[in-house]
Amino acid sequence: MVKIFVGVVTKSLTGQKVGFTVRLDEWLKRNERSQGWLARKVRVHASLVSRWLSGERFPTPDEQAAVALHTDGAVMAEDWTNDRS
């Protein structure tokens, strides 16, 4: 599979999201949690969570730590950092 970098999110040529966006998106679905729920926990606007998932924005270190906390470690700060490099 060939991958290209689009913003901070790696996408395949088929447009499939890979990396932290998939982990976070899958965690939210598996745990029946909304982007709004996570936004309230992390204390950001729901649109910011949406931008993380689309690759438009990158969470700050404090936001990364809060996501890790509220996903019970399923999405760790290292996941965000590794995808950015």
C-alpha positions in Angstrom: 0.0 0.0 0.0 1.3 3.4 -0.9 0.8 6.2 1.7 0.9 9.9 1.3 1.0 12.6 4.0 -2.0 14.9 4.2 -1.7 17.4 7.0 -0.8 15.5 10.2 -2.7 12.4 9.2 -1.3 9.7 7.1 -3.8 8.5 4.5 -3.6 5.7 1.9 -4.3 6.5 -1.7 -7.8 5.0 -1.1 -8.4 7.7 1.5 -8.4 5.3 4.4 -7.3 7.0 7.7 -4.5 5.3 9.5 -2.7 6.0 12.8 -4.1 7.9 15.8 -7.2 9.1 14.0 -8.3 5.4 13.5 -7.4 4.6 17.1 -9.4 7.4 18.5 -12.3 7.0 16.1 -12.5 3.2 16.8 -12.3 3.8 20.6 -15.1 6.3 20.5 -17.3 3.9 18.5 -16.4 0.8 20.5 -17.1 2.6 23.8 -20.3 4.3 22.4 -18.9 7.7 23.1 -19.4 10.8 21.0 -16.9 13.5 19.9 -18.9 15.8 22.2 -18.3 13.5 25.1 -14.6 13.5 24.6 -14.6 17.2 24.0 -16.2 17.8 27.4 -13.8 15.5 29.1 -10.7 17.1 27.5 -12.3 20.6 27.9 -12.2 21.6 24.3 -14.9 22.4 21.7 -16.4 19.4 19.9 -15.4 20.9 16.6 -11.7 20.6 17.7 -12.1 16.9 18.3 -13.6 16.7 14.8 -10.6 18.5 13.4 -8.3 16.1 15.1 -10.1 13.2 13.5 -10.0 14.8 10.1 -6.3 15.7 10.4 -6.9 19.4 10.2 -5.5 20.1 13.6 -3.1 18.5 16.0 -3.7 18.2 19.7 -1.4 20.0 22.2 0.6 18.0 24.6 -2.0 18.7 27.4 -4.8 17.6 25.1 -2.9 14.5 24.2 -2.5 13.6 27.8 -6.2 14.2 28.5 -7.2 12.0 25.6 -4.9 9.2 26.9 -6.5 9.6 30.4 -10.1 9.5 29.2 -9.5 6.7 26.7 -7.9 4.6 29.5 -4.6 4.6 27.6 -6.1 3.3 24.3 -4.9 6.4 22.5 -1.6 7.5 24.1 0.4 10.7 23.5 3.0 8.6 21.7 0.4 7.6 19.1 0.0 11.3 18.2 3.7 12.0 18.1 4.6 8.9 16.1 2.1 9.8 13.4 3.3 13.3 13.1 6.9 12.4 12.3 
